[in-house]
Each structure stands twice: as C-alpha cells, then as structure tokens.
Amino acid sequence: MDIWRHRGNRTTKLLKEHLKFSGLLFLLIIANIVAGVVAFTWSGQMSDDLGEFYKKVYTGYPETRRYNETIALRFIHNT
C-alpha cells in the first residue's frame, strides 16, 4: 500500500512541474506575440522619427560640424 502512495505523490509532483513549465512557456509565447504586434504597429512611427532625425542632423551639420553628428551621418550613409 505504501508503494502505491509513494508512486502517486511522485506522479502528482511531476504533473505539477509540467504544469509550471507549460504555464511559463505559454507566458513567453504571449509576450513574444505582444512584442511582435507592438513592433509592427510602431514601425511607421519609428521610420518617421528616424527620417526627421536625419533631416535635422543633415541640415544642421554644415554650420556646427560636431563630431557626434559626423558619426551619425557616416553610420546612416554606410547602412
């Protein structure tokens, strides 16, 4: 009788571990889906902001010629 009780506790423990793992995996999948949706919906805003940044740096560069602007323009032109 004690053998079956021990086996039952072990099975219950394994079931609980599998449920924890499945729950955490489910949360990771949901987080991945949410991140993808947010990235897709904000992609237009990101490209608009990057274009505005480039325009601001490119038009102001001849007057200031700062080193960080030089690096930013080189990075954008080389990509």
N, C-alpha and C positions, 0 to 999 in steps of 0.2 A: 504494500500500500504506500509506503514512503517513497518507493521508486517512482511511482506514477505522479505523486505530488511534486517531487523534485523536477520531473520532466515537464510538468505543467507550468511551474514557475519559470523554468528556462524558456519555454515557448512564449510565455507572456512577456518576458524580458526582451526576447528577440523581436517580437511583434512591436513592442513599444519603441525599440531602437529603429526599426524600419519605418515606423510612422513618423518619428522625429526627422529622419533623413529625408523622407518623401516630402514632409512639410517644408523643410528648409530648401529643398530643391525646387519646390513649387514657388516659394517666395523669390528665389533667384530668377526663375523664369519670368515671373510677373515683373520684377524690377527691370529685367532686360527688355521686355516688351514696352514698358513705360518709357525707358530711356530712348528707345528707337522712335517711338511716336513723338516725343518731345523734340528730338533732334530733327526729325522730318518737318515738324510744324515750324520750327525756328530757323530752318535753313535759309529761307528767304531773307529774314531779318539779319542774319549773320553776314550774308553776302552784301546786303545794302550797307551795313556798318563798315565792312572792310573796304568797300568802294569809296565811302565817304572819308575814311581814314587815309586811303591812298591819295585821294584828291587833295586833302588838306596838307599832307606832307609834301606832295609833289609841287603844289603851287607855292608853298612857303619855303622850300629848300633853297632857291636861288638867293633869297635875302639872308637867311640865317646860316646855312651850311654847317649845321650841327652834326657831330659825329654819329649820334644815335639815329638821326634822320637818314644819313648816308647808309648805315647798316640796314635800316628798314627798307629803303628803296632797292638796295642791292638784293636783299632777300626776296622781295616781291618780283623783281625783274628776272631773277635766276630761277624762279619756280614756274 
